[in-house]
Amino acid sequence: MGEIRDTEAPATVAGESAVRISMDLAPTLCAASTHLGLPVLRNVTLTNTGDETLEELVISVRFSPAVIRDVIFTLDTLPARKEHRPELPPRVVDLEFLSRLDEATRATVTVEARSHTALVGAISATYWMHPVLLLGRTWHAASAGWSA
């Protein structure tokens, strides 16, 4: 399956407040990893590196292409010099989309944090989506109780 990589990118707003966003992102997505329950995005950590509390944060997690539904959640406050690791809801993978892939495809996940509609942090990273190979299709059928 490959190694998990940490991806970090700081962003500042008016030189005063900053949110650093980091994520654990698997390098690949395929039907087998989906059936095993292995997420592409394992966790997200938000760190307020500024000296002021940030309020009314809206965090969005978007996948492109949209093989996984977007996730949007809110955080009332993120105190100065504190970090928060939100519990991410289960992500639903579009297996039909994966089954139509003819070749490996680069995909992107983007996490943005906004406070009072101003962007206070953002990060973007890529991973690979792999086509369902014949072995994958056979394994998928066998795991569902069907015979090939």
N, C-alpha and C positions, 0 to 999 in steps of 0.2 A: 504494500500500500504506500510505502514511502514515509518520509519523516514529516513531522508536524513542524511548521515554521512559525516563529513569532514575528509579527509585523507591527511596527510602531511608527507613528507619525505625529509629531506635535503640531498644534495650530494655535495661533495667538489672536486675540481680539484687542485692538487698540493698545497693544503693548502692556495691558494690565492683567487680564485674565487669560488663562490658557487651559485647555483640556487636552490631555494626552490620551489617545485611544490606542489600545493594543488588542490584538486578537490572536487566537490560536486557530490556524487554518490548515486543514489537510490539503495536500497538494493535488489530490485527484478526487473525482466523483465517478462512480460507475454503479451499475445495477446491483452488483454483489455487495458493495459497501453499504448501499441503501438497505438491502434486505437484512444485513447484519446489524443495522441500526447505528452505523458509524457516521456521525455528522461531518459535513464539510467545515462548518464553523463551530468550533467546540466551545469557545467562550469569548467574551468581550470584556475588557477592563477600561473604565473611564477614570482618569486621575485629574483632579483640579490642581494644577501646578501654580495657580495664581494665589493672591493674598485675599481674594474676596469670594464669598459664597456665591455660587451660581444657582439661580432659581428657575423653575419651570423648564427643565430640560426636556426636549423631545429628541429621542434617539431613533434613527431609522437604519435598518439593515436591508440593503437591496442587492439582488443577484441579477446579473445580466450575462447571457440571456436568462429569462425568468423561469429557469428550471425548478427553482425553489421560491415559494411565496415570500414576498417582502414582509418584514417584521417592523412594527413601529410601537415604541413604548415610551412612557414618560417617567421622569424622576423629579420629585418636588424640589429637592435641594441637593447640591453637592458642595459640602463645606470646603473651605480653602485647605489645600495640602492633604486632602483625603482622596481615597479611591473607592470606587464602587464597581462591583461585578454583578450586573443584572442577571437574573435567571432567564435564559432565553427559552421561549416556548418551543415545542417540537416543530421542526420544519417539515413540511410535506413536499416530497420530491415528485416531480412530474415524470413518472416512469415511461409514459408514452413518448415524451420528448426524447428521453435517453434512448429508447428503443429505435427511434428514427435516425439516430446519428450514424453517419457512414464513416466518419473519421474522427480522430481526437480533435476536440474543439477547446480553445482557450475561453475561459469565462472569468468574470470579475465579481467580487463582492465588495460593496462600499458601505462603510459605516459613517454616519454623520451625526453630530450633536448640535442642536440649536437651542439657544436660550433667548426667549422673547423674540423669536424669528431670526435672530442674528446667528450666523454660523460660528460656533466656538471650537469646533474640532472636526476633523474628517480624516479618513484613511481609506485607501483602496488597495486591493491586492488581487492577484490572479491565481487561478487554479486550472486544472485540465479536466474536462469531461471526456470520458472514453466511450466509444461505441460498445454496444452489447455484442460481444463475440458469440460465436456458436456455442462455446462452452458455457458462457454466461446465460444464454437462452435455455440450454439444457438444464443447467443448475436451477434456474428460475422455475422451470416447469416442474422439476423434481421436488423443489422446496414447497411448491403449492399443492403437491400430491397428484400431479398429472404425470402421465408417461409420455415420453417424446416419441 
